[in-house]
Amino acid sequence: MVEAPPGGFIGPVKRSVTIAGHPTSISLEPIFWRALEEQAEMRLLPLNALIAQIDSVRILADDPPNLASTLRSWVLAAQKCE
């Protein structure tokens, strides 16, 4: 049986972040924001710094996906490595 995640199904929440000195907004579901915050804490980084690092790798791709998709993919991959 499939169950809803803790807190239920909640749509994206928009947050403002600063990447390389430029403000931008990102819309992610709360479960992804929490996972990013946990990963930043594990790495002793501010959330903006972790997002900036992920973005710097993203923009090197031949066909970079949007930042929100990149963050979701990165979080899932990072959790598999734990």
N, C-alpha and C positions, 0 to 999 in steps of 0.2 A: 504494500500500500504506500502510496506517495503522500507525504504530508507537507503542509506549508512550512516555510522556514520560520525560525523564532521571530516573533513580531509580525508574522503574516507577510503577504505579498504587498510590497510598497513600491510605488513608481519612483522614477529618478528625482533626486534632489539636486538643485543647482547650487554650486559653491564657487566663490571667486578664489583664484590662486594666482600667484605671481611666478612666472617662469622667465628666467633671464632678464629680470627687471620689468617685464611686461605683464600687466594684469590680463587674465583670461577667465572665462567661466567654463566649468565642466559640470555636466549632468550625469550623475551615477546613482544607482540604487543605494540605499543606506548600507546594505550588507557589503557592498564593494568599498564604500567610504570607510567602514569599520576595518575591513581587511587591509586597506592601504595604511590606515593609521597604525594598525598592529605591526605591519611590515616596517614602517618608518621607525617605530619605537624599537623594534628588534635591531635595527641598523643604527640606532642612536642619531637619527636624522630628523629634522623638521619635515612635516608632510610636504611642504612646497619643494624642499630639496630633493626628496625622493621622486616626486612627480617630474621635476626638472631633469633628473638623471634618466628616468624612463623615457621622457620626451627626446632627450639627446640621442638615444639609441633608435627611437622610432623614426626620426627624420633622416636617418642614414639608409633606411630601407628603399628599395627601388620604387615601390609604390606604397608610400606610408599610409596606413589606415588613420582614421580620425583618432584624436587623443583619447576620447572616452573608450572606444573599442580597444585601443592599445592597453589602457589601464586595466580593463576587465580581463583581458588575455594574460597580462603580466601577473596579476594577482592570482589567477588560477594556476599558472605555471609555478609561481613562487610557493604556493601552498602545497603543491605536489612534491616539491623538493625538501619540505620540512620533515 
